[in-house]
Amino acid sequence: MRDLKRVGLWDDVMVMDLKHFDGSLSPMDRVPNEIKQLYATAFEVETRWLVEAAARRQKWIDQAQSLNIYMAGASGKKLDDTYKLAWVRGLKTTYYLRTMSATHAEKSTVSSGRMNSVSSESGVVLAGVSGARSVSLLEAAAAAAQDQMTASATAATDIKFCGVDDPTCESCQ
């Protein structure tokens, strides 16, 4: 915050951008690269450097260290490379593998002592329903979820299988 204030970038828009990008400065064009590099999130640091730094510390540790590995784009190859590097560098253990989730929780903010969220009391009209009536957002969401479950109950015909000897298959690496 101090560094962003120093360069005149700390404002309400920056606060909202930080919330939107989960604290990451890298997607923000207006932030100078020096500040982006200085305040990279754990997921923005290459995993190779996490392992290399831990290997250098390991020499001075009697037992083992609790090394968390943060990986933004986890793949079978990247996991294999990271853990092989840890073994080659002589790490006695790694602790947790932390990856970015495939989905994100809805972001909401607190202002004036209340959550900035959609009220469940607002009414909507269900389209395509005979005798359409005004229902609460909660009822509309439940109806949409029921429709989605019904639609996904059909058999999938586009399933692809991989071969163990396929070098392009991420699952088989």
C-alpha positions in Angstrom: 0.0 0.0 0.0 2.8 2.4 0.9 4.6 1.8 -2.4 1.4 2.2 -4.4 0.7 5.4 -2.5 4.2 6.6 -3.2 3.7 6.3 -7.0 0.2 7.8 -6.8 -1.7 4.6 -7.6 -3.5 3.9 -4.3 -7.2 4.7 -4.8 -10.6 3.0 -4.6 -10.1 1.5 -8.1 -6.9 -0.1 -6.9 -8.6 -1.5 -3.9 -11.3 -3.0 -6.1 -8.7 -4.3 -8.6 -6.8 -6.0 -5.8 -9.9 -7.7 -4.6 -10.9 -8.7 -8.1 -7.4 -10.2 -8.9 -7.0 -11.9 -5.5 -4.2 -9.6 -4.5 -2.2 -10.1 -7.7 -0.7 -7.0 -9.3 0.5 -8.7 -12.5 -2.7 -8.3 -14.5 -2.9 -4.5 -13.8 -1.4 -2.5 -16.6 -1.0 0.7 -14.6 1.3 -0.8 -12.0 5.0 -0.5 -12.8 6.9 -3.8 -13.4 9.3 -3.1 -10.5 6.4 -3.1 -8.0 4.8 -6.2 -9.7 8.1 -8.1 -9.3 8.6 -7.0 -5.7 5.1 -8.0 -4.6 4.5 -11.2 -6.6 2.1 -13.7 -5.0 3.3 -17.1 -4.0 1.6 -18.6 -7.1 3.5 -16.2 -9.4 6.9 -17.4 -8.2 8.2 -20.2 -10.4 8.1 -23.5 -8.4 11.7 -24.2 -9.4 12.9 -21.2 -7.4 10.9 -22.4 -4.3 12.7 -25.7 -4.5 16.1 -24.2 -5.1 15.8 -21.8 -2.1 14.6 -24.7 0.1 17.6 -26.8 -1.0 20.0 -24.1 0.0 18.3 -23.7 3.4 18.2 -27.5 3.9 21.9 -27.6 4.6 21.4 -25.6 7.8 18.3 -27.6 9.1 18.8 -30.6 11.3 15.5 -32.4 10.4 13.3 -31.1 7.7 11.5 -27.9 6.7 7.8 -27.5 5.9 8.1 -26.4 2.3 4.8 -25.4 0.7 4.9 -25.6 -3.1 2.6 -23.1 -4.8 1.6 -24.0 -8.4 -0.6 -21.8 -10.5 -0.9 -24.0 -13.6 -0.6 -27.5 -12.2 0.0 -30.3 -14.8 1.3 -33.8 -14.6 4.6 -32.8 -16.2 5.1 -29.7 -14.0 4.4 -31.8 -10.9 6.8 -34.5 -12.0 9.5 -32.0 -12.8 9.1 -30.1 -9.4 9.1 -33.2 -7.2 12.1 -34.7 -9.1 14.0 -31.5 -8.7 13.2 -31.5 -4.9 14.6 -35.1 -4.7 17.7 -34.3 -6.8 18.4 -31.3 -4.6 18.3 -33.4 -1.5 15.1 -32.1 0.1 14.1 -34.4 3.0 10.4 -33.6 2.5 7.9 -31.2 1.0 4.9 -30.3 3.0 1.8 -29.2 1.0 1.2 -28.7 -2.7 -1.1 -25.7 -3.1 -2.7 -25.1 -6.5 -5.1 -22.5 -7.8 -8.6 -23.7 -7.8 -10.5 -24.2 -11.0 -13.3 -22.0 -9.7 -13.4 -18.9 -7.6 -15.8 -18.0 -4.8 -18.1 -15.1 -5.5 -16.5 -11.8 -4.4 -18.5 -9.4 -2.3 -17.5 -6.4 -0.3 -18.7 -5.0 3.0 -19.9 -1.4 3.1 -21.9 0.4 5.7 -22.0 -2.6 7.9 -23.8 -4.9 5.4 -22.8 -7.3 2.7 -22.9 -6.1 -0.9 -24.9 -9.1 -2.3 -28.1 -9.9 -4.1 -31.1 -9.9 -1.9 -33.1 -13.1 -1.8 -36.3 -11.1 -1.4 -36.3 -9.6 -4.9 -38.7 -11.2 -7.3 -38.1 -12.5 -10.8 -40.4 -14.0 -13.4 -39.6 -17.5 -14.6 -39.6 -17.5 -18.4 -40.9 -20.5 -20.3 -43.0 -21.7 -17.4 -46.7 -22.1 -18.0 -48.6 -19.7 -15.8 -45.3 -17.7 -15.1 -45.4 -16.1 -11.7 -43.1 -13.9 -9.7 -40.7 -16.0 -7.5 -37.8 -15.2 -5.2 -34.3 -15.3 -6.5 -33.7 -18.3 -4.2 -36.5 -20.2 -5.9 -35.3 -19.1 -9.4 -31.8 -20.4 -8.5 -33.2 -23.7 -7.3 -35.2 -24.1 -10.5 -32.1 -23.3 -12.6 -30.1 -25.9 -10.7 -32.8 -28.5 -11.2 -32.9 -27.8 -14.9 -29.1 -28.1 -15.1 -29.2 -31.4 -13.2 -31.8 -32.7 -15.6 -29.9 -31.6 -18.7 -26.6 -33.2 -17.4 -28.3 -36.5 -16.7 -28.0 -37.5 -20.4 -25.2 -39.8 -21.4 -22.0 -38.2 -22.6 -21.0 -39.2 -26.1 -17.8 -37.1 -26.5 -15.7 -39.0 -24.0 -12.0 -39.3 -25.1 -9.7 -42.0 -23.8 -5.9 -41.8 -23.7 -3.2 -44.3 -24.1 -0.5 -44.8 -21.5 2.1 -44.5 -24.3 0.7 -41.2 -25.6 3.4 -38.5 -24.7 0.9 -35.7 -25.2 -1.5 -37.0 -22.6 -1.1 -35.0 -19.4 -2.7 -37.7 -17.2 -0.2 -40.3 -18.3 3.1 -38.3 -17.8 
